[in-house]
């Protein structure tokens, strides 16, 4: 069976959080008249929460609820947050479609190599599906994007670091975890992938470089597009010989090494207790 390449969206396909999601959230708050603006420092803390609606809900302190005259009924507030999130998604997609968020170095190159070699391709993200598809189109081009299975949005009960989205992708693609390679950018995503039993490469992004990536098979600054954007190797437990870029051959080698050394780069157990975010 051919290998599978599973990519997270935000921070992997494009460095979307600072230049995409944050301004879209703030534009939405202004649009709905909510007296809330998130700074980059605020958002650095909020990205530790999986899911846009969950981040919005976390900001609704009793003081803000009273100040903004928001409903006291929790169900009414959930409906309000869902409406805000739809508005935010529209603002974010408009930013993506404007070309403001280019794909990360090496993503289009590796995806093209994987498709040519017969690898199966998927995106696994709990971001809104419309947002994910917009980023995917711009990061790899419409032709390659059409080759992807997309597992996104509110399709699982528990968001990262729970493994649900990856377990859904494995089931939907009919693949064995041992045949998969995941690319993530955050400790939350890494924990989700490892809990699903998946060999995982981390390409750090703006807000995640200093996080704990124990268990990753490889940690790099990006997949690399030399000479303008060569990769920097940050952790290399399998001692791969990587120079200026991570190649498809490197990813295939990691899958093989994880099979022979299951205690390194991938957990031996695929069981996990989901944690609701």
WOCOR-V657589 format. One record per residue. N is the residue number from 1. OMEGA is omega in radians with two decimals (* if undefined). Layout:
BEGIN
n & omega
N & OMEGA
N & OMEGA
END
This chain:
BEGIN
n & omega
1 & -3.10
2 & -3.14
3 & 3.10
4 & 3.07
5 & -3.13
6 & -3.11
7 & 2.86
8 & 3.13
9 & -3.04
10 & -3.14
11 & 3.13
12 & 3.08
13 & 3.10
14 & 3.12
15 & -2.87
16 & -2.93
17 & -3.06
18 & -2.99
19 & -3.13
20 & -3.07
21 & -3.10
22 & 3.10
23 & 3.10
24 & 3.05
25 & -3.08
26 & 3.08
27 & 3.12
28 & 3.10
29 & 3.11
30 & -3.10
31 & -3.08
32 & 3.09
33 & 3.12
34 & -3.10
35 & -3.07
36 & 3.03
37 & -3.14
38 & 3.02
39 & 3.08
40 & 3.11
41 & 3.07
42 & -3.03
43 & 3.08
44 & 3.07
45 & -3.06
46 & 3.14
47 & 3.06
48 & 3.07
49 & -3.14
50 & 3.05
51 & -3.11
52 & 3.11
53 & 3.12
54 & 3.10
55 & 3.09
56 & -3.11
57 & -3.13
58 & -3.12
59 & -3.06
60 & 3.08
61 & 3.07
62 & -3.14
63 & 3.14
64 & 3.11
65 & 3.14
66 & -3.11
67 & -3.07
68 & -3.12
69 & -3.11
70 & -3.11
71 & 3.08
72 & -3.12
73 & -3.10
74 & -3.14
75 & 3.10
76 & 3.11
77 & 3.10
78 & 3.10
79 & 3.12
80 & 3.12
81 & 3.11
82 & 3.09
83 & 3.09
84 & -3.09
85 & 3.06
86 & 3.11
87 & -3.14
88 & 3.11
89 & 3.12
90 & 3.12
91 & -3.13
92 & 3.13
93 & 3.10
94 & 3.08
95 & -3.14
96 & -3.08
97 & 3.07
98 & -3.11
99 & -3.07
100 & -3.05
101 & -3.13
102 & 3.09
103 & -3.14
104 & -3.11
105 & 3.02
106 & -3.06
107 & -3.12
108 & 3.14
109 & -3.09
110 & 3.12
111 & 3.11
112 & 3.10
113 & -3.11
114 & 3.13
115 & -3.14
116 & -3.12
117 & 3.09
118 & 3.07
119 & 2.99
120 & -3.01
121 & 3.09
122 & 2.93
123 & 3.10
124 & -3.05
125 & 3.07
126 & 2.94
127 & -3.13
128 & -3.06
129 & 3.13
130 & 3.12
131 & -3.10
132 & -3.12
133 & 3.11
134 & 3.12
135 & -3.12
136 & 3.13
137 & -3.07
138 & -3.10
139 & -3.05
140 & -3.10
141 & -3.03
142 & -3.10
143 & 3.12
144 & 3.13
145 & -3.14
146 & -3.14
147 & -3.06
148 & 2.80
149 & -3.11
150 & 3.06
151 & -2.97
152 & 3.07
153 & -3.10
154 & -3.05
155 & 3.10
156 & -3.08
157 & -3.05
158 & -3.12
159 & -3.14
160 & 0.34
161 & 3.00
162 & -3.06
163 & -2.93
164 & -3.06
165 & 3.12
166 & 3.06
167 & 3.08
168 & 3.14
169 & 3.12
170 & 3.12
171 & -3.10
172 & -3.14
173 & -3.11
174 & -3.08
175 & 3.07
176 & 3.11
177 & -3.12
178 & -3.13
179 & -3.02
180 & 3.00
181 & 3.14
182 & 2.95
183 & 3.13
184 & 3.12
185 & -3.02
186 & 3.08
187 & 3.08
188 & -3.13
189 & 3.11
190 & 3.13
191 & 3.12
192 & -3.11
193 & 3.13
194 & 3.13
195 & 3.06
196 & 3.10
197 & -2.99
198 & 3.01
199 & -2.95
200 & 2.98
201 & 3.10
202 & 2.96
203 & -3.00
204 & 3.13
205 & -3.00
206 & -3.01
207 & -2.96
208 & -2.98
209 & -3.05
210 & 3.14
211 & -3.12
212 & -3.11
213 & 3.08
214 & -3.13
215 & 3.10
216 & 3.10
217 & -3.14
218 & 3.06
219 & -3.10
220 & 3.09
221 & 3.08
222 & 3.05
223 & 3.00
224 & 3.00
225 & -3.14
226 & 0.11
227 & -3.03
228 & -3.08
229 & 3.13
230 & 3.13
231 & 3.01
232 & -3.13
233 & -3.10
234 & 3.05
235 & -2.98
236 & -3.03
237 & 3.12
238 & 3.09
239 & 3.04
240 & 3.11
241 & -3.10
242 & 3.13
243 & -3.06
244 & -3.11
245 & 3.00
246 & -3.09
247 & 3.06
248 & 3.09
249 & 3.08
250 & -3.13
251 & 3.10
252 & 3.11
253 & 3.12
254 & 3.08
255 & -3.13
256 & -3.12
257 & 3.13
258 & 3.10
259 & -3.07
260 & 3.10
261 & -3.00
262 & 3.11
263 & -3.08
264 & 3.07
265 & 3.10
266 & -3.10
267 & 3.11
268 & -3.13
269 & 3.10
270 & 3.14
271 & 3.14
272 & 3.05
273 & -3.10
274 & 3.09
275 & -3.13
276 & 3.09
277 & *
END
